Amino acid sequence: MWIEEDNKLKASFEFKDFADAFSFMTSVAIAAEKQNHHPFWTNVWNKVTFELSTHDAGDIVTERDHKLAEAINNIYLKYSR
């Protein structure tokens, strides 16, 4: 699901509708805040796209990004059932 490209971890997630996409984003926001890691993301209707990198490390992919990506995947599993 995630690919590393241009010094970023990238992934997109689709949902049945905007409400589910927004609910997912809310859950991700809570997880990201707990990790003190704030992603670049976009949302258009039922699709949420992420580009993760660690700004403090010079905008490269670090273990922090992989940890947040794992949390995002786990949150998505709740919506894809």
MARLUM-890729 format. One record per residue (C-alpha): residue number from 0; residue in three letters; x, y, z. Coordinates in pm, whole numbers, plus 50000, padded with zeros to 5 digits. Each point is the difference from the previous one (the first is absolute). Example, Ala and Ser with C-alpha at 12.3 -4.5 7.8 and 13.67 -1.06 7.14 Angstrom:
// residues 2
+------+--------+-------+-------+-------+
| kegu | zadren |    c1 |    c2 |    c3 |
+------+--------+-------+-------+-------+
|    0 |    ALA | 51230 | 49550 | 50780 |
|    1 |    SER | 50137 | 50344 | 49934 |
+------+--------+-------+-------+-------+
// end
This chain:
// residues 81
+------+--------+-------+-------+-------+
| kegu | zadren |    c1 |    c2 |    c3 |
+------+--------+-------+-------+-------+
|    0 |    MET | 50000 | 50000 | 50000 |
|    1 |    TRP | 50278 | 50248 | 50091 |
|    2 |    ILE | 50276 | 50089 | 49755 |
|    3 |    GLU | 50314 | 50197 | 50066 |
|    4 |    GLU | 50054 | 50262 | 49730 |
|    5 |    ASP | 50168 | 50342 | 49993 |
|    6 |    ASN | 50104 | 49968 | 50368 |
|    7 |    LYS | 49639 | 49944 | 50106 |
|    8 |    LEU | 49782 | 49706 | 50099 |
|    9 |    LYS | 49687 | 50024 | 49786 |
|   10 |    ALA | 49663 | 49826 | 50014 |
|   11 |    SER | 49637 | 50059 | 49910 |
|   12 |    PHE | 49692 | 49859 | 50169 |
|   13 |    GLU | 49644 | 49986 | 49865 |
|   14 |    PHE | 49675 | 49984 | 50194 |
|   15 |    LYS | 49633 | 49951 | 49922 |
|   16 |    ASP | 49926 | 50370 | 50049 |
|   17 |    PHE | 50125 | 50333 | 50132 |
|   18 |    ALA | 49874 | 49936 | 50355 |
|   19 |    ASP | 50213 | 49684 | 50032 |
|   20 |    ALA | 50302 | 50177 | 49852 |
|   21 |    PHE | 49961 | 50287 | 50245 |
|   22 |    SER | 49951 | 49765 | 50295 |
|   23 |    PHE | 50320 | 49817 | 49898 |
|   24 |    MET | 50184 | 50332 | 49981 |
|   25 |    THR | 49882 | 50088 | 50350 |
|   26 |    SER | 50134 | 49670 | 50136 |
|   27 |    VAL | 50330 | 50052 | 49818 |
|   28 |    ALA | 50026 | 50355 | 50139 |
|   29 |    ILE | 49973 | 49865 | 50355 |
|   30 |    ALA | 50264 | 49733 | 49935 |
|   31 |    ALA | 50232 | 50250 | 49830 |
|   32 |    GLU | 49966 | 50247 | 50287 |
|   33 |    LYS | 50089 | 49726 | 50251 |
|   34 |    GLN | 50315 | 49932 | 49796 |
|   35 |    ASN | 50068 | 50373 | 49959 |
|   36 |    HIS | 50021 | 49938 | 49627 |
|   37 |    HIS | 49778 | 50204 | 49772 |
|   38 |    PRO | 49954 | 49866 | 49646 |
|   39 |    PHE | 49949 | 50173 | 49671 |
|   40 |    TRP | 49669 | 49865 | 49871 |
|   41 |    THR | 49722 | 50085 | 49761 |
|   42 |    ASN | 49637 | 49902 | 49983 |
|   43 |    VAL | 49761 | 50010 | 49707 |
|   44 |    TRP | 49660 | 49847 | 50066 |
|   45 |    ASN | 50073 | 49634 | 50085 |
|   46 |    LYS | 50378 | 49995 | 49947 |
|   47 |    VAL | 50275 | 50090 | 50249 |
|   48 |    THR | 50360 | 50024 | 49880 |
|   49 |    PHE | 50311 | 50022 | 50219 |
|   50 |    GLU | 50360 | 50106 | 49945 |
|   51 |    LEU | 50206 | 49933 | 50312 |
|   52 |    SER | 50348 | 50135 | 50070 |
|   53 |    THR | 50176 | 50131 | 50308 |
|   54 |    HIS | 50062 | 50372 | 49973 |
|   55 |    ASP | 50242 | 50009 | 50297 |
|   56 |    ALA | 50222 | 49745 | 49822 |
|   57 |    GLY | 50020 | 50200 | 49677 |
|   58 |    ASP | 49676 | 49884 | 49834 |
|   59 |    ILE | 50103 | 49637 | 49965 |
|   60 |    VAL | 49824 | 49678 | 50095 |
|   61 |    THR | 50088 | 49886 | 50351 |
|   62 |    GLU | 49879 | 49741 | 50249 |
|   63 |    ARG | 49746 | 50258 | 50122 |
|   64 |    ASP | 49835 | 49993 | 49658 |
|   65 |    HIS | 49989 | 49622 | 49992 |
|   66 |    LYS | 49848 | 49997 | 50349 |
|   67 |    LEU | 49727 | 50245 | 49897 |
|   68 |    ALA | 49938 | 49806 | 49677 |
|   69 |    GLU | 49947 | 49685 | 50206 |
|   70 |    ALA | 49754 | 50182 | 50225 |
|   71 |    ILE | 49815 | 50133 | 49693 |
|   72 |    ASN | 49978 | 49648 | 49857 |
|   73 |    ASN | 49857 | 49868 | 50328 |
|   74 |    ILE | 49741 | 50278 | 50008 |
|   75 |    TYR | 49906 | 49931 | 49638 |
|   76 |    LEU | 49935 | 49634 | 50081 |
|   77 |    LYS | 49710 | 50111 | 50219 |
|   78 |    TYR | 49838 | 50170 | 49700 |
|   79 |    SER | 50066 | 49740 | 49734 |
|   80 |    ARG | 49800 | 49720 | 50162 |
+------+--------+-------+-------+-------+
// end
